[in-house]
Amino acid sequence: MVVLAHAKTNPVIGGTGSTARSRVNPPTKARLTSSMRDRIVVLYVTGMSTRAVAKEVGVAKSSVLRVLNTAGITLRPPGGRNY
């Protein structure tokens, strides 16, 4: 049987000590500016798909859909099909 006289605690895992790592916050997401919103609407209305608009502007497709819905734009059917 082994008896430990003094056990050190790991400050990173939850021990006490001044060498504990500080938590790093994840990078914040950039907010959509009004010019970005206007550009999203113009690109979509001129015929680009939501996926292409998202790639062009540098935002997620869900952000494009949210901007279009907020602007009151009627969305085309998915897949580029003509009905």
N, C-alpha and C positions, 0 to 999 in steps of 0.2 A: 504494500500500500504506500502511495506517495502522498506526502503532505506538503502543500505549498505554503511557505511562510509569508510570501507577499505576492499577490497577483496584481498585475498592472491591468488597467482597463483601457480599452481602445477608445480614444476620444471621438473617432469618426463614427463608431457604431453606437455611441450613446453614453460613453463614459464621461467623466468630468475632466476638464483640463482646458488650458488656453489654446491648445493647438488644434482644436476641432475645426473642421472645414466649414466655411460659411456657405449657405445655400445660394446658388446662383439662379436668379429668375430667368425664365425663358425669354427670348426676344419678343418684344411687343409687335403686334401686327400693325401695319400702316393703315390708317383710316382712309376710306374713299373720299376723295375731294369732290367738290361739285363739278369740276372740269372732267374728272374721271367718270362721274355718273352721266354727264352729258355725252361724253364720247361713247360710253356703253350703249346708250339709247340710239345714237346716230348710227353706229356700226351695225346694230341689230336691225334697225329699221331699213337700212340700205341693203340688207340681205345676208349678212354674216350669221353663222350659227352661234348659239350661245357658247359652245365649246371654243369656237374660233375667236369670239369676242373676249372670252376669259383669257385665252392665251395671249392675244394681242395686248390687252390692258395689263396683264400680269396679276390677275385675281382668280379666285376660285369660281367655278361655274355656278355654284350656289349663290355667290355674291352677285353675279350677273343676273340671275333669275330674281333675286330679291330687289335689285335696282329696277328691273323692268316691271315687276309687279307693283312696286311703289309708284312708279311713273304712270301706271295705268295702261301699259302697252299690252295689247292682246298677243299672246304667244302663238307662234306657228306650231303645227303638229311636229312631234319629234321625228328625227330621221330624214328630214328634208323631203318628205313625201308630199306630193301635190294632190290634194283632195278636191 
